């Protein structure tokens, strides 16, 4: 697949500088940047899911402890 990207002057200069310093083609730099960005988004999404799961577990544990406390209150 071929894609066109419009860059402002600063972005274009940054891409040129990166490609030159890495001794890579600009298209290679862009592909790697896209892969890095996608990976970062996936990791962030997984972190948010893990955080939500942990919060749910803690809330469930609190409810469980409250119920257990009422079951063993001497009645």
PAROMI-842228 format. One record per residue: residue number from 1; x negated, y negated, z of N, C-alpha, C, CB in turn. Coordinates in steps of 0.001 Angstrom, whole numbers, plus 500000, padded with zeros to 6 digits. Each point is the difference from the previous one (the first is absolute). Glycine has a CB too. Layout:
# residues N
{resi NUM | nxx X | nyy Y | nzz Z | caxx X | cayy Y | cazz Z | cxx X | cyy Y | czz Z | cbxx X | cbyy Y | cbzz Z}
...
END
This chain:
# residues 75
{resi 1 | nxx 499155 | nyy 501178 | nzz 500000 | caxx 500845 | cayy 498822 | cazz 500000 | cxx 499108 | cyy 498757 | czz 500000 | cbxx 501854 | cbyy 501246 | cbzz 501224}
{resi 2 | nxx 498547 | nyy 497804 | nzz 498023 | caxx 499313 | cayy 498722 | cazz 499961 | cxx 500873 | cyy 498969 | czz 500679 | cbxx 498795 | cbyy 500611 | cbzz 497870}
{resi 3 | nxx 500607 | nyy 498559 | nzz 502981 | caxx 500738 | cayy 498949 | cazz 500696 | cxx 499240 | cyy 498692 | czz 499862 | cbxx 500975 | cbyy 501667 | cbzz 501636}
{resi 4 | nxx 499758 | nyy 497266 | nzz 498287 | caxx 499389 | cayy 498668 | cazz 499955 | cxx 500245 | cyy 499316 | czz 501329 | cbxx 500323 | cbyy 499831 | cbzz 497493}
{resi 5 | nxx 498676 | nyy 499443 | nzz 502959 | caxx 500101 | cayy 499290 | cazz 501270 | cxx 499565 | cyy 498561 | czz 499781 | cbxx 499573 | cbyy 502122 | cbzz 501325}
{resi 6 | nxx 501230 | nyy 496961 | nzz 499167 | caxx 499620 | cayy 498590 | cazz 499912 | cxx 499344 | cyy 499602 | czz 501313 | cbxx 501895 | cbyy 499487 | cbzz 498378}
{resi 7 | nxx 496917 | nyy 499951 | nzz 501523 | caxx 499256 | cayy 499560 | cazz 501169 | cxx 499736 | cyy 498512 | czz 499898 | cbxx 498945 | cbyy 502267 | cbzz 500244}
{resi 8 | nxx 501098 | nyy 497070 | nzz 500905 | caxx 499607 | cayy 498597 | cazz 499979 | cxx 498470 | cyy 499948 | czz 499934 | cbxx 502082 | cbyy 499280 | cbzz 501329}
{resi 9 | nxx 497374 | nyy 499537 | nzz 498575 | caxx 498554 | cayy 499864 | cazz 499807 | cxx 499214 | cyy 500590 | czz 501171 | cbxx 500418 | cbyy 497940 | cbzz 498647}
{resi 10 | nxx 500034 | nyy 501812 | nzz 502555 | caxx 499295 | cayy 500521 | cazz 501179 | cxx 500024 | cyy 501534 | czz 500012 | cbxx 500613 | cbyy 497911 | cbzz 501287}
{resi 11 | nxx 500542 | nyy 502682 | nzz 498415 | caxx 500102 | cayy 501457 | cazz 499964 | cxx 499123 | cyy 500581 | czz 498901 | cbxx 502330 | cbyy 499849 | cbzz 500894}
{resi 12 | nxx 497658 | nyy 499481 | nzz 497968 | caxx 499181 | cayy 500448 | cazz 498891 | cxx 498512 | cyy 499955 | czz 500359 | cbxx 501763 | cbyy 499191 | cbzz 498406}
{resi 13 | nxx 497835 | nyy 499725 | nzz 502246 | caxx 498603 | cayy 499874 | cazz 500433 | cxx 499641 | cyy 501073 | czz 501025 | cbxx 500106 | cbyy 497532 | cbzz 499567}
{resi 14 | nxx 500807 | nyy 502736 | nzz 501339 | caxx 499769 | cayy 501036 | cazz 501012 | cxx 499851 | cyy 501363 | czz 499335 | cbxx 501305 | cbyy 498666 | cbzz 501694}
{resi 15 | nxx 499561 | nyy 501625 | nzz 497350 | caxx 499921 | cayy 501274 | cazz 499289 | cxx 498684 | cyy 500114 | czz 499233 | cbxx 502505 | cbyy 500037 | cbzz 499804}
{resi 16 | nxx 497105 | nyy 498906 | nzz 499522 | caxx 498727 | cayy 499998 | cazz 499263 | cxx 498828 | cyy 500252 | czz 500950 | cbxx 500976 | cbyy 498403 | cbzz 498306}
{resi 17 | nxx 499029 | nyy 500898 | nzz 502836 | caxx 498917 | cayy 500131 | cazz 500968 | cxx 499943 | cyy 501419 | czz 500574 | cbxx 500229 | cbyy 497558 | cbzz 500556}
{resi 18 | nxx 500930 | nyy 502979 | nzz 499816 | caxx 500040 | cayy 501358 | cazz 500543 | cxx 499520 | cyy 501028 | czz 498987 | cbxx 501890 | cbyy 499315 | cbzz 501466}
{resi 19 | nxx 498599 | nyy 500572 | nzz 497322 | caxx 499606 | cayy 500951 | cazz 498954 | cxx 498486 | cyy 499946 | czz 499773 | cbxx 502266 | cbyy 499753 | cbzz 498905}
{resi 20 | nxx 497193 | nyy 499051 | nzz 501066 | caxx 498553 | cayy 499853 | cazz 499781 | cxx 499207 | cyy 500557 | czz 501182 | cbxx 500429 | cbyy 497960 | cbzz 498593}
{resi 21 | nxx 500014 | nyy 501728 | nzz 502617 | caxx 499245 | cayy 500453 | cazz 501177 | cxx 500097 | cyy 501507 | czz 500202 | cbxx 500401 | cbyy 497781 | cbzz 501047}
{resi 22 | nxx 500701 | nyy 502812 | nzz 498516 | caxx 500168 | cayy 501455 | cazz 500124 | cxx 499520 | cyy 500753 | czz 498766 | cbxx 501936 | cbyy 499580 | cbzz 501491}
{resi 23 | nxx 497676 | nyy 499655 | nzz 497484 | caxx 499577 | cayy 500586 | cazz 498724 | cxx 501088 | cyy 500916 | czz 499429 | cbxx 497597 | cbyy 499871 | cbzz 500753}
{resi 24 | nxx 503613 | nyy 499589 | nzz 499250 | caxx 501162 | cayy 500748 | cazz 499512 | cxx 500794 | cyy 499126 | czz 499037 | cbxx 500104 | cbyy 501346 | cbzz 502145}
{resi 25 | nxx 500732 | nyy 499318 | nzz 497087 | caxx 500915 | cayy 499284 | cazz 499120 | cxx 501092 | cyy 499338 | czz 500853 | cbxx 499534 | cbyy 501628 | cbzz 498084}
{resi 26 | nxx 500983 | nyy 497256 | nzz 501421 | caxx 501073 | cayy 499317 | cazz 500720 | cxx 501208 | cyy 500921 | czz 500178 | cbxx 499205 | cbyy 497799 | cbzz 499078}
{resi 27 | nxx 501097 | nyy 502993 | nzz 499916 | caxx 501139 | cayy 500909 | cazz 500104 | cxx 499780 | cyy 501028 | czz 501108 | cbxx 500462 | cbyy 499682 | cbzz 497552}
{resi 28 | nxx 498287 | nyy 500767 | nzz 502634 | caxx 499692 | cayy 500934 | cazz 501088 | cxx 500243 | cyy 499349 | czz 501358 | cbxx 498299 | cbyy 501135 | cbzz 498540}
{resi 29 | nxx 501273 | nyy 497612 | nzz 501592 | caxx 500194 | cayy 499268 | cazz 501249 | cxx 501489 | cyy 499859 | czz 500289 | cbxx 497838 | cbyy 498750 | cbzz 499645}
{resi 30 | nxx 502942 | nyy 500910 | nzz 499346 | caxx 501440 | cayy 499851 | cazz 500188 | cxx 500662 | cyy 501321 | czz 500366 | cbxx 499975 | cbyy 498115 | cbzz 498377}
{resi 31 | nxx 499625 | nyy 502979 | nzz 500975 | caxx 500566 | cayy 501311 | cazz 500335 | cxx 499683 | cyy 500378 | czz 501445 | cbxx 499779 | cbyy 500701 | cbzz 497597}
{resi 32 | nxx 498970 | nyy 499076 | nzz 502811 | caxx 499613 | cayy 500325 | cazz 501371 | cxx 500740 | cyy 499115 | czz 501006 | cbxx 497743 | cbyy 500730 | cbzz 499171}
{resi 33 | nxx 502436 | nyy 498014 | nzz 500479 | caxx 500730 | cayy 499081 | cazz 500887 | cxx 501449 | cyy 500457 | czz 500152 | cbxx 498500 | cbyy 498090 | cbzz 499299}
{resi 34 | nxx 502111 | nyy 502332 | nzz 499615 | caxx 501377 | cayy 500489 | cazz 500054 | cxx 500094 | cyy 501258 | czz 500855 | cbxx 500434 | cbyy 499022 | cbzz 497731}
{resi 35 | nxx 498637 | nyy 501907 | nzz 502098 | caxx 499992 | cayy 501228 | cazz 500793 | cxx 499813 | cyy 499680 | czz 501482 | cbxx 499074 | cbyy 501270 | cbzz 498032}
{resi 36 | nxx 500007 | nyy 497811 | nzz 502278 | caxx 499762 | cayy 499593 | cazz 501382 | cxx 501251 | cyy 499377 | czz 500599 | cbxx 497577 | cbyy 499639 | cbzz 499479}
{resi 37 | nxx 503070 | nyy 499481 | nzz 499784 | caxx 501202 | cayy 499323 | cazz 500471 | cxx 501123 | cyy 501007 | czz 500249 | cbxx 499328 | cbyy 497930 | cbzz 498737}
{resi 38 | nxx 500866 | nyy 502993 | nzz 500344 | caxx 501048 | cayy 501009 | cazz 500159 | cxx 499723 | cyy 500868 | czz 501225 | cbxx 500382 | cbyy 500008 | cbzz 497512}
{resi 39 | nxx 498372 | nyy 500367 | nzz 502685 | caxx 499618 | cayy 500800 | cazz 501158 | cxx 500264 | cyy 499244 | czz 501297 | cbxx 498261 | cbyy 501154 | cbzz 498615}
{resi 40 | nxx 501399 | nyy 497588 | nzz 501392 | caxx 500213 | cayy 499171 | cazz 501192 | cxx 501481 | cyy 499862 | czz 500327 | cbxx 497901 | cbyy 498754 | cbzz 499474}
{resi 41 | nxx 502917 | nyy 501065 | nzz 499504 | caxx 501448 | cayy 499900 | cazz 500197 | cxx 500535 | cyy 501308 | czz 500571 | cbxx 500183 | cbyy 498350 | cbzz 498097}
{resi 42 | nxx 499368 | nyy 502783 | nzz 501350 | caxx 500434 | cayy 501308 | cazz 500499 | cxx 499595 | cyy 500196 | czz 501457 | cbxx 499818 | cbyy 500927 | cbzz 497679}
{resi 43 | nxx 498965 | nyy 498698 | nzz 502664 | caxx 499541 | cayy 500143 | cazz 501389 | cxx 500817 | cyy 499127 | czz 500933 | cbxx 497695 | cbyy 500516 | cbzz 499187}
{resi 44 | nxx 502575 | nyy 498262 | nzz 500399 | caxx 500806 | cayy 499092 | cazz 500826 | cxx 501402 | cyy 500557 | czz 500191 | cbxx 498666 | cbyy 498040 | cbzz 499173}
{resi 45 | nxx 501905 | nyy 502499 | nzz 499773 | caxx 501335 | cayy 500596 | cazz 500093 | cxx 499984 | cyy 501178 | czz 500977 | cbxx 500507 | cbyy 499285 | cbzz 497627}
{resi 46 | nxx 498490 | nyy 501572 | nzz 502256 | caxx 499885 | cayy 501136 | cazz 500915 | cxx 499811 | cyy 499539 | czz 501438 | cbxx 499028 | cbyy 501360 | cbzz 498148}
{resi 47 | nxx 500184 | nyy 497595 | nzz 502054 | caxx 499807 | cayy 499466 | cazz 501351 | cxx 501311 | cyy 499491 | czz 500590 | cbxx 497653 | cbyy 499381 | cbzz 499392}
{resi 48 | nxx 503140 | nyy 499935 | nzz 499798 | caxx 501298 | cayy 499504 | cazz 500487 | cxx 500935 | cyy 501152 | czz 500327 | cbxx 499717 | cbyy 497927 | cbzz 498632}
{resi 49 | nxx 500269 | nyy 503111 | nzz 500543 | caxx 500842 | cayy 501169 | cazz 500270 | cxx 499552 | cyy 500670 | czz 501295 | cbxx 500392 | cbyy 500338 | cbzz 497524}
{resi 50 | nxx 498299 | nyy 499856 | nzz 502646 | caxx 499485 | cayy 500615 | cazz 501229 | cxx 500359 | cyy 499168 | czz 501229 | cbxx 498118 | cbyy 501007 | cbzz 498683}
{resi 51 | nxx 501801 | nyy 497685 | nzz 501193 | caxx 500364 | cayy 499116 | cazz 501104 | cxx 501478 | cyy 500141 | czz 500344 | cbxx 498198 | cbyy 498403 | cbzz 499307}
{resi 52 | nxx 502654 | nyy 501658 | nzz 499690 | caxx 501439 | cayy 500168 | cazz 500231 | cxx 500290 | cyy 501349 | czz 500653 | cbxx 500487 | cbyy 498525 | cbzz 498023}
{resi 53 | nxx 498834 | nyy 502517 | nzz 501532 | caxx 500179 | cayy 501326 | cazz 500597 | cxx 499584 | cyy 499970 | czz 501461 | cbxx 499604 | cbyy 501096 | cbzz 497769}
{resi 54 | nxx 499265 | nyy 498280 | nzz 502527 | caxx 499518 | cayy 499918 | cazz 501379 | cxx 500979 | cyy 499233 | czz 500879 | cbxx 497644 | cbyy 500102 | cbzz 499167}
{resi 55 | nxx 502883 | nyy 498779 | nzz 500345 | caxx 500980 | cayy 499227 | cazz 500768 | cxx 501250 | cyy 500825 | czz 500261 | cbxx 499119 | cbyy 497881 | cbzz 499000}
{resi 56 | nxx 501308 | nyy 502886 | nzz 500009 | caxx 501178 | cayy 500848 | cazz 500165 | cxx 499739 | cyy 501090 | czz 501027 | cbxx 500669 | cbyy 499532 | cbzz 497634}
{resi 57 | nxx 498158 | nyy 501074 | nzz 502317 | caxx 499649 | cayy 501026 | cazz 500990 | cxx 500005 | cyy 499428 | czz 501415 | cbxx 498615 | cbyy 501172 | cbzz 498268}
{resi 58 | nxx 500813 | nyy 497640 | nzz 501892 | caxx 499970 | cayy 499376 | cazz 501321 | cxx 501413 | cyy 499686 | czz 500495 | cbxx 497746 | cbyy 499033 | cbzz 499468}
{resi 59 | nxx 503086 | nyy 500447 | nzz 499654 | caxx 501381 | cayy 499696 | cazz 500378 | cxx 500751 | cyy 501282 | czz 500351 | cbxx 499972 | cbyy 497969 | cbzz 498509}
{resi 60 | nxx 499837 | nyy 503076 | nzz 500702 | caxx 500638 | cayy 501291 | cazz 500286 | cxx 499528 | cyy 500543 | czz 501340 | cbxx 500172 | cbyy 500475 | cbzz 497540}
{resi 61 | nxx 498538 | nyy 499368 | nzz 502745 | caxx 499449 | cayy 500493 | cazz 501265 | cxx 500606 | cyy 499251 | czz 501170 | cbxx 497864 | cbyy 500611 | cbzz 498848}
{resi 62 | nxx 502331 | nyy 498089 | nzz 501014 | caxx 500605 | cayy 499217 | cazz 501077 | cxx 501428 | cyy 500452 | czz 500260 | cbxx 498546 | cbyy 498056 | cbzz 499401}
{resi 63 | nxx 502201 | nyy 502166 | nzz 499542 | caxx 501375 | cayy 500473 | cazz 500147 | cxx 500024 | cyy 501378 | czz 500654 | cbxx 500682 | cbyy 498669 | cbzz 497978}
{resi 64 | nxx 498429 | nyy 502205 | nzz 501573 | caxx 499904 | cayy 501340 | cazz 500564 | cxx 499684 | cyy 499931 | czz 501499 | cbxx 499240 | cbyy 500888 | cbzz 497760}
{resi 65 | nxx 499789 | nyy 498274 | nzz 502598 | caxx 499629 | cayy 499873 | cazz 501408 | cxx 501157 | cyy 499462 | czz 500831 | cbxx 497627 | cbyy 499628 | cbzz 499317}
{resi 66 | nxx 503131 | nyy 499431 | nzz 500159 | caxx 501159 | cayy 499463 | cazz 500723 | cxx 501060 | cyy 501077 | czz 500203 | cbxx 499543 | cbyy 497725 | cbzz 499040}
{resi 67 | nxx 500698 | nyy 503069 | nzz 499930 | caxx 500998 | cayy 501071 | cazz 500114 | cxx 499521 | cyy 501056 | czz 500988 | cbxx 500759 | cbyy 499587 | cbzz 497630}
{resi 68 | nxx 497999 | nyy 500803 | nzz 502296 | caxx 499444 | cayy 500983 | cazz 500923 | cxx 500103 | cyy 499499 | czz 501429 | cbxx 498439 | cbyy 500812 | cbzz 498220}
{resi 69 | nxx 501326 | nyy 497898 | nzz 501978 | caxx 500090 | cayy 499421 | cazz 501340 | cxx 501400 | cyy 500098 | czz 500572 | cbxx 498164 | cbyy 498457 | cbzz 499402}
{resi 70 | nxx 502848 | nyy 501361 | nzz 499772 | caxx 501373 | cayy 500090 | cazz 500492 | cxx 500409 | cyy 501453 | czz 500212 | cbxx 500555 | cbyy 497866 | cbzz 498811}
{resi 71 | nxx 498860 | nyy 503075 | nzz 500485 | caxx 500345 | cayy 501401 | cazz 500179 | cxx 499477 | cyy 500553 | czz 501324 | cbxx 499978 | cbyy 500264 | cbzz 497525}
{resi 72 | nxx 498957 | nyy 499157 | nzz 502977 | caxx 499369 | cayy 500502 | cazz 501212 | cxx 500108 | cyy 498998 | czz 501151 | cbxx 498431 | cbyy 501329 | cbzz 498579}
{resi 73 | nxx 502688 | nyy 497946 | nzz 501484 | caxx 500136 | cayy 498975 | cazz 501044 | cxx 500700 | cyy 500510 | czz 501269 | cbxx 500067 | cbyy 498307 | cbzz 498180}
{resi 74 | nxx 500045 | nyy 502997 | nzz 501931 | caxx 500524 | cayy 500560 | cazz 501242 | cxx 501454 | cyy 500422 | czz 499939 | cbxx 498383 | cbyy 498596 | cbzz 501144}
{resi 75 | nxx 502256 | nyy 501286 | nzz 497773 | caxx 501405 | cayy 500422 | cazz 499915 | cxx 500107 | cyy 501439 | czz 499736 | cbxx 500628 | cbyy 497812 | cbzz 499207}
END
